[in-house]
Amino acid sequence: MAIDGPAGAGKSSVARGLAARLGFHYLDTGAMYRALTWLALHEGVPLDDGPALEGLARAHPVTFGDAGWVAIAGEDVTTRIREPEIDAAVPVVARHPEVREVMRARQRELGRSGDSVIEGRDIGVVVVPDAEVKVWLVADPAVRARRRHLERDGLGIDELAEELRRRDERDAINTHRAVDAVEVDTTTLSLDEVIDRIAGLVEVAR
Ligand code: DC
């Protein structure tokens, strides 16, 4: 099943919790773009060079571990890909069509390993258009900023709200809402309530 939506709507917590509840695999496609961005910065590959980034992505497929780790080129990058430097650079990397082709192929390959919850921006429209259940997750911008604030130290809520607004703008080109996606607004719902609701959709679809 596919969960798409903007940053801070709760995709990762919901997708991870849902996968645990249903016994499905969990695939965080944003982490893949983040890992490639980390590698490009590490190797000094220019972020505006699509073909070079494509080569890097082909040579170094992202791998995931059951315990939630993310690795690329033999390095465990699980925590490093959540740094502000990566937040800022990842939309630039994710914008290259060549990079997206390589990532999408890898995402389909990983998704084929069994029932999966796949979270991202283009999953229901491009990566798995025939997903059994598609969810479009949204939340009020102020709530999204508050959630980010709880997750990350350092920035104030106003700064985070501004950063989220900028990220929405930068990610818009890669973010696609499927016409057959069910919208779930997480603004006033607890994590468990969101998971209950989506687990119900999966049950109905089976
Ligand atoms: O969900 P996230 O913040 O970890 O996503 C990281 C970046 O990757 C963000 O700029 C959006 C982009 N992304 C994308 O373009 N397509 C996806 N399927 C997932 C994420």
Residues whose N, C-alpha, C, O or C-beta is under 5 A from the ligand:
A	BS01	DC	A7 T29 G30 A31 Y33 V90 P91 A94 E119 G120 R121 D122 D171 N174
